[in-house]
């Protein structure tokens, strides 16, 4: 998690961060709710997690070329399991 990204996402009045201090548009220091920052999850994080666990697409292509429907289905099932493990927005 990028701490600055989490601060901007959870504190919409923050426009600048310098070191550990956050400031609004008028230059006033903003008190950060560190629990909210720590709890924030990058909405697109599931993409990298999925990509790391998907089986190689060559498994699918190999099944297609060989006409092996069981291999193709195994690939599809493995991909669906990864999608279930890492749902969008989680």
Secondary structure in CASP SS format (residue, H / E / C, confidence):
PFRMAT SS
TARGET T0000
AUTHOR 0000-0000-0000
METHOD secondary structure of the structure
MODEL  1
X C 1.00
X C 1.00
X H 1.00
X H 1.00
X H 1.00
X H 1.00
X H 1.00
X H 1.00
X H 1.00
X H 1.00
X C 1.00
X C 1.00
X C 1.00
X C 1.00
X C 1.00
X E 1.00
X E 1.00
X E 1.00
X C 1.00
X C 1.00
X E 1.00
X E 1.00
X E 1.00
X C 1.00
X C 1.00
X C 1.00
X C 1.00
X C 1.00
X E 1.00
X E 1.00
X C 1.00
X C 1.00
X C 1.00
X H 1.00
X H 1.00
X H 1.00
X H 1.00
X H 1.00
X H 1.00
X C 1.00
X C 1.00
X C 1.00
X C 1.00
X C 1.00
X H 1.00
X H 1.00
X H 1.00
X H 1.00
X H 1.00
X H 1.00
X H 1.00
X H 1.00
X H 1.00
X C 1.00
X C 1.00
X C 1.00
X H 1.00
X H 1.00
X H 1.00
X H 1.00
X H 1.00
X H 1.00
X H 1.00
X H 1.00
X H 1.00
X H 1.00
X C 1.00
X C 1.00
X H 1.00
X H 1.00
X H 1.00
X H 1.00
X H 1.00
X H 1.00
X H 1.00
X H 1.00
X H 1.00
X H 1.00
X H 1.00
X H 1.00
X H 1.00
X H 1.00
X H 1.00
X H 1.00
X H 1.00
X C 1.00
X C 1.00
X C 1.00
X C 1.00
X C 1.00
END
